[in-house]
C-alpha cells in the first residue's frame, strides 16, 4: 500500500524504522509536523522493544531467557505480546509468535534490507513451532514465560500493531485524524477526510495491477510471499511460515489484503489467509471481514464488502 495515492506533499511525510518505510498523512498541513513526531516516537519505541534483529531489544533479551521465566516485561512489550497472542487465538494458531527460531533457520536473521539475496542451500526438515499456547503470559503481574528453545517473533503483527498505536497517539496529540502506514500496514485514527483516506492496494509500487480504495476507520493490511523473498541453494524462500511445518507457506495467493476494525486484526487475517491457501475466502467470509486476494495467475477474488 503506497502513499503515492496521497498527492498533497505538504500533508504527508515518510521515515525509515523497523526495517521498512513508514509514512504519516494528515488533512491539515499545519498538523503534519506534530503528527509525524508522535508517530515516529511510537514506532521507534516499538522497534527498540520488539525487534528480534536488535541484540539490545527487550524481545531479544526475553528470548535469551527462554526456559527461565517468569520474566518481567515493560508495558510496551506486554501490550505487543498481548496483540500477538490475540492474533494467534483469533486465527487458530495460523499466525504464531513462537516461530522465531524457525525464522532464523531459514536465514531471516537480519532486517530484510540487510538480508543477502542468495546463499548456500539450507536443509529444512518439517518442524512445527512450539505453539503460542506454550507462552505463559501474566498480564496482571506483567511477566512472560517461554518454554526452553522457544523464541518470539512479533514480525507478523508487530508492524500493524505499531501502526495502530502510532495513529492513535498522533491523532490524540493533534486532535484530528491521522493516517499511518508501516510497510504495507495502514491504520487510521480520528476523523477522516470527507472522501476518506485514499489507499492504493498493490503488490509493488510499479505493479500493473492495483486498486485504489477509501478508508474511513480501522485498518487495512496486505500480506504476501512475494514482498520478501530470497534464495538459498537455488530455492526461493519467503517470510510467511506455516507454524505447523516451519516452512515457507506454499500458497496459491501472491497477496491478501484485509480490512478490519484495527490494522493488527487485518494483518492477522491477511497473514493467516496466505497460510490457509484455497480455504482462505470461505474462512474470511465466516469472519465477516472484507478482503481481496490475488492468485498467482493474477485472478482476483474479493470477499464480503470489499469494493469491486
C-alpha positions as a printed NumPy array, in Angstrom:
array([[  0.   ,   0.   ,   0.   ],
       [  1.632,   3.168,  -1.171],
       [  1.428,   6.762,  -0.127],
       [  1.708,   7.594,  -3.839],
       [ -2.065,   7.952,  -3.876],
       [ -1.785,  10.822,  -1.375],
       [ -0.937,  13.667,  -3.721],
       [ -0.58 ,  16.685,  -1.391],
       [  3.083,  16.674,  -0.409],
       [  2.551,  19.075,   2.473],
       [  0.212,  16.695,   4.262],
       [  2.34 ,  13.531,   4.209],
       [  5.87 ,  12.509,   5.132],
       [  7.877,   9.299,   5.386],
       [ 10.677,   7.955,   7.559],
       [ 12.52 ,   4.657,   7.931],
       [ 12.23 ,   2.456,  11.041],
       [ 11.587,  -1.194,  11.906],
       [ 13.454,  -2.162,   8.734],
       [ 10.795,  -0.636,   6.495],
       [  9.42 ,   2.659,   5.215],
       [  6.771,   4.311,   7.357],
       [  4.503,   7.201,   6.5  ],
       [  2.155,   9.685,   8.132],
       [ -0.589,  11.708,   6.47 ],
       [ -2.951,  14.343,   7.827],
       [ -5.688,  16.524,   6.374],
       [ -4.204,  19.806,   7.619],
       [ -0.633,  20.783,   6.59 ],
       [ -0.079,  22.53 ,   9.935],
       [ -0.705,  19.245,  11.768],
       [  1.871,  17.233,   9.855],
       [  4.927,  18.054,  11.958],
       [  3.437,  17.157,  15.382],
       [  1.678,  14.092,  13.95 ],
       [  4.905,  12.902,  12.352],
       [  6.833,  13.448,  15.592],
       [  4.266,  11.496,  17.599],
       [  4.154,   8.586,  15.17 ],
       [  7.928,   8.428,  14.858],
       [  8.28 ,   8.401,  18.651],
       [  5.883,   5.459,  18.962],
       [  7.34 ,   3.436,  16.102],
       [ 10.927,   3.915,  17.241],
       [  9.962,   2.818,  20.754],
       [  8.274,  -0.305,  19.345],
       [ 11.374,  -1.051,  17.288],
       [ 13.641,  -0.696,  20.318],
       [ 11.488,  -3.055,  22.387],
       [ 10.186,  -5.56 ,  19.849],
       [ 12.767,  -6.093,  17.1  ],
       [ 14.418,  -9.513,  17.185],
       [ 17.034,  -8.081,  14.796],
       [ 18.439,  -5.889,  17.563],
       [ 20.562,  -7.59 ,  20.196],
       [ 19.74 ,  -4.795,  22.652],
       [ 15.962,  -5.035,  22.233],
       [ 13.775,  -6.21 ,  25.083],
       [ 12.331,  -9.055,  22.985],
       [ 15.856, -10.35 ,  22.209],
       [ 16.698, -10.354,  25.891],
       [ 13.444, -12.148,  26.683],
       [ 14.147, -14.793,  24.03 ],
       [ 17.578, -15.427,  25.531],
       [ 15.858, -16.253,  28.832],
       [ 13.544, -18.909,  27.375],
       [ 13.023, -21.641,  29.959],
       [ 13.895, -19.326,  32.856],
       [ 10.603, -17.472,  33.388],
       [  8.594, -15.754,  34.581],
       [ 10.39 , -12.665,  33.229],
       [  9.114,  -9.13 ,  33.964],
       [  8.486,  -7.095,  30.805],
       [  7.746,  -3.451,  30.081],
       [  4.227,  -2.21 ,  29.49 ],
       [  5.052,  -1.7  ,  25.81 ],
       [  6.31 ,  -5.239,  25.233],
       [  3.484,  -6.613,  27.347],
       [  0.964,  -4.925,  25.051],
       [  2.784,  -6.131,  21.932],
       [  2.85 ,  -9.731,  23.135],
       [ -0.835,  -9.483,  24.017],
       [ -1.573,  -8.395,  20.45 ],
       [  0.475, -11.3  ,  19.07 ],
       [ -1.305, -13.819,  21.278],
       [ -4.695, -12.347,  20.341],
       [ -3.756, -12.809,  16.672],
       [ -2.755, -16.402,  17.32 ],
       [ -6.006, -17.149,  19.145],
       [ -8.194, -15.489,  16.504],
       [ -6.506, -17.418,  13.68 ],
       [ -6.372, -20.779,  15.441],
       [ -2.58 , -20.643,  15.52 ],
       [ -2.119, -19.908,  11.809],
       [ -0.294, -16.777,  12.944],
       [  2.004, -17.891,  15.756],
       [  4.597, -15.712,  17.54 ],
       [  6.733, -18.721,  18.565],
       [  8.232, -19.086,  15.066],
       [ 11.335, -17.065,  15.979],
       [ 13.806, -19.954,  15.804],
       [ 12.178, -21.201,  12.601],
       [ 12.659, -17.788,  11.015],
       [ 16.321, -17.875,  11.98 ],
       [ 16.598, -21.36 ,  10.497],
       [ 15.589, -20.123,   7.03 ],
       [ 18.144, -17.341,   7.249],
       [ 15.932, -14.432,   8.261],
       [ 18.278, -13.17 ,  10.974],
       [ 18.645,  -9.524,   9.935],
       [ 16.283,  -6.9  ,   8.549],
       [ 15.202,  -7.697,   5.014],
       [ 17.192,  -4.803,   3.535],
       [ 20.353,  -6.385,   5.006],
       [ 19.46 ,  -9.972,   4.088],
       [ 21.683, -11.486,   1.349],
       [ 19.528, -12.227,  -1.694],
       [ 21.337, -15.502,  -2.383],
       [ 23.36 , -18.035,  -0.443],
       [ 24.172, -21.711,   0.131],
       [ 21.417, -24.288,   0.416],
       [ 19.688, -24.966,   3.73 ],
       [ 18.474, -28.389,   4.788],
       [ 14.945, -27.734,   6.027],
       [ 13.058, -30.588,   7.617],
       [  9.486, -30.245,   8.837],
       [  9.499, -28.801,  12.344],
       [  6.494, -27.206,  13.975],
       [  6.646, -24.1  ,  16.145],
       [  6.474, -24.605,  19.931],
       [  2.99 , -23.059,  19.773],
       [  1.519, -19.852,  21.124],
       [ -0.269, -21.737,  23.927],
       [  3.157, -22.65 ,  25.35 ],
       [  3.691, -18.993,  26.313],
       [  2.646, -18.141,  29.859],
       [  1.612, -14.51 ,  29.875],
       [  0.584, -12.907,  33.16 ],
       [ -0.944,  -9.544,  32.295],
       [ -1.669,  -8.673,  35.931],
       [  1.952,  -9.001,  37.038],
       [  3.297,  -8.244,  33.517],
       [  5.501, -11.309,  33.206],
       [  6.182, -13.744,  30.375],
       [  7.496, -17.306,  30.47 ],
       [  8.772, -19.031,  27.341],
       [  9.453, -22.755,  27.114],
       [ 13.077, -23.745,  26.578],
       [ 14.021, -23.415,  22.928],
       [ 11.206, -21.017,  22.084],
       [ 11.74 , -17.593,  20.556],
       [  9.099, -14.938,  19.96 ],
       [  8.916, -13.199,  16.592],
       [  6.498, -10.257,  16.5  ],
       [  7.008,  -9.514,  12.814],
       [  3.655, -10.835,  11.621],
       [  1.586,  -8.496,  13.777],
       [  4.139,  -6.086,  15.227],
       [  4.203,  -3.535,  12.408],
       [  0.412,  -3.468,  12.166],
       [  0.085,  -3.075,  15.926],
       [  2.682,  -0.277,  15.796],
       [  0.661,   1.457,  13.077],
       [ -2.488,   1.275,  15.218],
       [ -0.659,   2.631,  18.238],
       [  1.104,   5.398,  16.306],
       [ -2.098,   6.563,  14.613],
       [ -3.959,   6.625,  17.919],
       [ -1.238,   8.593,  19.745],
       [ -0.741,  11.039,  16.867],
       [ -4.477,  11.681,  16.485],
       [ -4.764,  12.371,  20.211],
       [ -1.814,  14.762,  20.094],
       [ -3.079,  16.867,  17.203],
       [ -6.797,  16.495,  17.899],
       [ -7.521,  15.478,  14.316],
       [ -7.484,  12.497,  12.001],
       [ -4.218,  10.717,  11.17 ],
       [ -3.211,   8.087,   8.634],
       [ -0.16 ,   5.904,   9.419],
       [  1.44 ,   3.254,   7.213],
       [  4.137,   0.828,   8.379],
       [  5.386,  -1.137,   5.395],
       [  2.16 ,  -2.484,   3.908],
       [  0.06 ,  -1.973,   7.02 ],
       [ -2.296,   1.017,   7.257],
       [ -4.058,   2.381,  10.344],
       [ -6.24 ,   5.461,  10.688],
       [ -7.451,   7.192,  13.802],
       [ -9.669,  10.194,  14.474],
       [-11.997,  11.897,  11.991],
       [-11.27 ,  11.015,   8.374],
       [-11.447,  13.397,   5.407],
       [-14.905,  13.635,   3.866],
       [-13.859,  11.347,   0.995],
       [-11.864,   9.062,   3.293],
       [ -8.149,   8.253,   3.147],
       [ -7.285,   7.046,  -0.34 ],
       [ -5.034,   3.96 ,  -0.312],
       [ -3.541,   2.114,  -3.249],
       [ -3.572,  -1.66 ,  -2.814],
       [ -0.877,  -3.27 ,  -4.939],
       [  1.871,  -5.884,  -4.682],
       [  4.609,  -3.4  ,  -5.592],
       [  4.832,   0.308,  -6.382],
       [  5.369,  -0.407, -10.091],
       [  2.879,  -3.289, -10.36 ],
       [  0.492,  -3.302, -13.326],
       [ -2.422,  -4.466, -11.162],
       [ -3.669,  -2.159,  -8.399],
       [ -6.798,  -0.77 ,  -6.812],
       [ -7.467,   2.491,  -5.013],
       [ -9.869,   2.281,  -2.086],
       [-11.107,   4.762,   0.524],
       [-10.561,   4.088,   4.222],
       [-12.597,   5.811,   6.926],
       [-11.628,   3.929,  10.106],
       [ -9.805,   0.865,  11.418],
       [ -7.022,  -0.549,   9.315],
       [ -6.008,  -2.443,   6.218],
       [ -3.135,  -4.878,   5.884],
       [ -1.628,  -6.757,   2.974],
       [  0.444,  -9.918,   3.276],
       [  2.104, -11.912,   0.545],
       [  5.101, -14.146,  -0.077],
       [  6.378, -12.033,  -2.957],
       [  7.238,  -8.939,  -0.93 ],
       [ 10.165, -10.554,   0.892],
       [ 11.923, -13.416,  -0.885],
       [ 15.492, -14.676,  -1.06 ],
       [ 17.319, -17.713,  -2.444],
       [ 19.272, -20.394,  -0.695],
       [ 20.806, -23.061,  -2.906],
       [ 18.539, -22.001,  -5.766],
       [ 15.389, -22.43 ,  -3.673],
       [ 13.157, -19.4  ,  -3.209],
       [ 12.249, -18.756,   0.429],
       [  9.924, -16.183,   1.917],
       [  8.978, -14.784,   5.305],
       [  5.473, -16.204,   5.818],
       [  5.905, -19.531,   7.608],
       [  3.354, -22.23 ,   8.249],
       [  3.702, -22.796,  12.024],
       [  2.69 , -26.446,  11.565],
       [  5.645, -27.242,   9.286],
       [  8.148, -24.477,   9.949],
       [  8.452, -23.998,   6.169],
       [  7.504, -21.05 ,   3.954],
       [  3.799, -21.382,   3.18 ],
       [  3.083, -22.9  ,  -0.227],
       [  0.181, -20.63 ,  -1.066],
       [ -1.906, -20.06 ,  -4.204],
       [ -2.086, -16.364,  -3.265],
       [  0.545, -13.772,  -4.137],
       [ -1.13 , -11.276,  -1.828],
       [ -4.043, -10.991,   0.564],
       [ -5.485,  -7.65 ,   1.66 ],
       [ -7.943,  -7.422,   4.545],
       [ -9.846,  -4.553,   6.17 ],
       [-10.769,  -4.807,   9.842],
       [-11.53 ,  -2.796,  12.968],
       [ -7.786,  -2.496,  13.605],
       [ -4.69 ,  -2.884,  11.49 ],
       [ -3.463,  -5.656,  13.807],
       [ -6.674,  -7.625,  13.231],
       [ -6.402,  -7.054,   9.488],
       [ -2.787,  -8.223,   9.425],
       [ -3.577, -11.383,  11.369],
       [ -6.35 , -12.285,   8.917],
       [ -4.242, -11.444,   5.849],
       [ -1.255, -13.489,   7.022],
       [ -3.485, -16.398,   8.005],
       [ -5.045, -16.295,   4.537],
       [ -1.675, -16.888,   2.897],
       [ -1.077, -19.901,   5.148],
       [ -4.624, -21.222,   4.683],
       [ -4.414, -21.224,   0.911],
       [ -7.556, -22.194,  -1.012],
       [ -9.647, -22.247,   2.161],
       [ -8.989, -18.554,   2.823],
       [-12.021, -16.995,   1.072],
       [-14.574, -19.062,   2.989],
       [-12.667, -18.528,   6.249],
       [-12.579, -14.753,   5.712],
       [-16.253, -14.736,   4.778],
       [-17.093, -16.522,   8.032],
       [-15.119, -13.855,   9.914],
       [-17.182, -11.169,   8.206],
       [-14.198,  -9.093,   7.039],
       [-13.799,  -7.569,   3.568],
       [-10.808,  -8.949,   1.686],
       [ -9.084,  -9.007,  -1.688],
       [ -6.913, -11.97 ,  -2.68 ],
       [ -4.77 , -12.284,  -5.803],
       [ -3.875, -15.685,  -7.247],
       [ -0.568, -16.475,  -8.901],
       [ -2.206, -16.193, -12.323],
       [ -3.466, -12.683, -11.486],
       [ -7.056, -13.713, -10.789],
       [ -8.613, -11.5  ,  -8.124],
       [-11.012, -12.892,  -5.54 ],
       [-12.932, -10.463,  -3.31 ],
       [-14.707, -11.362,  -0.093],
       [-17.563,  -9.615,   1.681],
       [-17.985,  -5.898,   1.113],
       [-14.595,  -5.275,  -0.461],
       [-15.202,  -2.739,  -3.278],
       [-15.047,  -4.074,  -6.832]])
